[in-house]
Structures are given as C-alpha cells and as structure tokens.
C-alpha cells in the first residue's frame, strides 16, 4: 500500500520507494538513497517538502531523518511536482500500515512549553496535546459534574516564545467521538507591551479529523474555549505555526534564585532551566517566622527572589509559568515586585486567580531582581518557571568611583 500527495507517492513495502508523477518513467519508483531510520513495525512520519529556492527541490524526511534531497529542476518533468496548496505534507503511517495525510504551511512550528485543560481524566494528559503523536489523545473528565461549573471549558497552550502566529491546526481524536470539539472557539491572546487582547480565529462548527485556522496575531498563548455545557472533551494535537517575534523584548538571563524553603528533589534552579515540566517545590513552611522587607508589612511569610545579576534592566514583562501537573493554586495571593538597591521596591501586581497555566505582568520597572511575596501563612509552594523580559540599562555606578 502507499500514500501520495501533490504528485509525490510513497509506497510502503519491505523496501519503501517513492515516485514523482510526470518526472520518472511510469511504473518506475525510486529507492531512497539514504537508509531509513526504523524497523518495519515502528510508527513513522514521512514529511514531504517542496523548496522553491535556490532551486526547486524535493526533500523527504522519515521520522526527522532526511532520506531524499532531489533538485527537481535537473529533471525533465511534464507537470508541476507537488502542486499542493501548502508547502509541506506529512504522511502518518501507524503500526497497522494505515496512512493519513496532513497538509501544513511551510513555516516553522512554534514550540509549545505547556498545556492546561480545565479538567483532566488522566494525570499529565495535557502533555499529549503537543507530543507529536496523532494517535495519543488528551481526554477531560465529565466537566458538568466538577464544581458545578459546566461553562467556560478551556484548553490553553503556552508557547515558549512570543510568536507571530500565522496558522493554528487542530487534530481531532482518531478512533471516535470527534463531535466533542463542536462549539469551541480558537483564540490567540495577542501580547503588546502594556496591553493584551484576544483575537478569535474561528469556531469549530462540524465534526472533522482536522481543522485549520489561518489567523494572525502576536502572542504566546493560544486557547480553545467553549461556553456551552460540556460533558467530555478530547483531541489529539494542537499545532501552532509562525515565526518567533524578535521585536518583543528579549528574555533576561537569570543568574540565581532563592526560595524561603525548597525541597532538594525540586530545586530552585528549576525556576529558570527553560523546562516547563520541572518545578521548584517548597518544604513545609507554615511555621516559619515572618520575613522583613523595607516598606512592606512585617507579615511576609514566603519569598521567591529572582536575581538578574549586578546590571540593571528596564523590565517590560514578567511571566510566571505554573506547575503543569496539578496544585496550581499554591501561588495564588503572591505579590510581584521589581527590586533595585537604589530605589524603592516597585509593586507590579498580584496573582489573584487560581489554577491558570501562566500569569503575565506587563507593568514594568527598573531593577535587577524580581521578587514574589506572600503576606499570609504558606503551607506549600510550587512554581515551574519565572521569565523576565526587558533591555539592559547598564552597570550601576556611583559618582566619584
């Protein structure tokens, strides 16, 4: 058996071959010049790309390994090769030799850092939304029975970088129940310094295996939301396509971090390791004495301090990435400050909502430290990542020195 797309056919035999309609002699498929990276029983993904510059070239990958790189302009072809509407085709072949063809634009796929569902049937199921496997499915619980909140079911994906989003692709559950996504709106939370707004890309109106929304916005958060009563929700994958926006203030490197208490198994370095799936965890801290800070009440019970080094920065944005696998309410009530030894601490905002995947604070200031403070007793605290965005001002100096 085989699968074809836009004049390119891949035949799946004991020794797979490929064929270009109008370019090769009819009935003469070609062997792949490079060795294939799998055993015959493994799941694999074929990616067919037509590159237009510097010359028309056909590139085929199997499970991310390049197996064909052919300059088409060197051939005598009687028809255009790969005349599909997008520039890339993915052929997904599962272990039962069943092939599914997906089309996507020839622009980069944005890297997703974390996902959050309003409820999960299986712990860690949200990670299945961006694991690259179209056969795995994220499944929600019976949401109508949870906390008496049948409305506003949300699936939120947080990108690792602010991205100029061009398209969002949603892959539905393969084996059944594809009608459960009907009614969901696809939304980009567009980010601007000092501002944030929602862009609605469209609504899922019918049952389908795949949905594509050509929608432009600059941000790092994409969500699917449904305000109707929901019983069950399932989908296989969410893919976001676009270029990283380098005009947005860059991330400031974190030099060090401290917490009032911390477990050795979940160290404070997890707050700035770039991995949203690791988190820093406090040891039990409800019996600790209050902490003193100038200009703040003496009832501070827990502090997380992020150090940016000896240089001062004009901080434009602060992001807190919550723990992805549960217990997302432990940072509720924390106040966020920017600190600089030469001026008073600057209050930026507070974490006032439970359970969000991430929190953004866009009221900036000047400093070289960011601090999170809790003015009431804390039993346990966990947080995945702290990201600080801004520009360097320069090293502090004193006149005459």
C-alpha positions, 0 to 999 in steps of 0.5 A: 500500500502507499500514500501520495500527495501533490504528485509525490507517492510513497509506497510502503513495502519491505523496501519503501520507494517513492515516485514523482508523477510526470518526472520518472518513467511510469511504473518506475519508483525510486529507492531512497538513497539514504537508509531509513531510520526504523524497523518495519513495525515502528510508527513513522512520519514521512514529511514531504517538502517542496523548496522553491529556492535556490532551486526547486527541490524535493526533500523527504524526511522519515521520522526527522531523518532526511532520506531524499534531497532531489533538485527537481529542476535537473529533471525533465518533468511534464507537470508541476511536482507537488502542486499542493496548496501548502508547502509541506505534507506529512504522511502518518503511517501507524503500526497497522500500515494505515496512512493519513495525510496532513497538509501544513504551511511551510513555516516553522512550528512554534514550540509549545512549553505547556498545556492546561485543560480545565479538567483532566481524566488522566494525570499529565494528559495535557502533555499529549496535546503537543507530543507529536503523536496523532494517535495519543489523545488528551481526554477531560473528565465529565466537566458538568459534574466538577464544581458545578461549573459546566461553562467556560471549558478551556484548553490553553497552550503556552508557547515558549516564545512570543510568536507571530502566529500565522496558522493554528491546526487542530487534530481531532481524536482518531478512533471516535467521538470527534463531535466533542470539539463542536462549539469551541472557539480558537483564540490567540491572546495577542501580547503588546507591551502594556496591553493584551487582547484576544483575537478569535480565529474561528469556531469549530462548527462540524465534526472533522479529523482536522481543522485549520485556522489561518489567523494572525496575531502576536502572542504566546498563548493560544486557547480553545474555549467553549461556553456551552455545557460540556460533558467530555472533551478530547483531541489529539494535537494542537499545532501552532505555526509562525515565526518567533517575534524578535521585536518583543523584548528579549528574555533576561538571563537569570543568574540565581534564585532563592526560595524561603524553603525548597525541597532538594528533589525540586530545586530552585534552579528549576525556576529558570532551566527553560523546562516547563515540566520541572518545578521548584517545590517548597518544604513545609513552611507554615511555621516559619517566622515572618520575613522583613522587607523595607516598606512592606508589612512585617507579615511576609511569610514566603519569598521567591527572589529572582536575581538578574545579576549586578546590571540593571534592566528596564523590565517590560514583562514578567511571566510566571509559568505554573506547575503543569501537573496539578496544585496550581493554586499554591501561588495564588495571593503572591505579590510581584515586585521589581527590586533595585538597591537604589530605589524603592521596591516597585509593586507590579501586581498580584496573582489573584486567580487560581489554577491558570497555566501562566500569569503575565505582568506587563507593568514594568520597572527598573531593577535587577531582581524580581521578587514574589511575596506572600503576606499570609501563612504558606503551607506549600509552594510550587512554581515551574518557571519565572521569565523576565523580559526587558533591555539592559540599562547598564552597570550601576555606578556611583559618582566619584568611583 
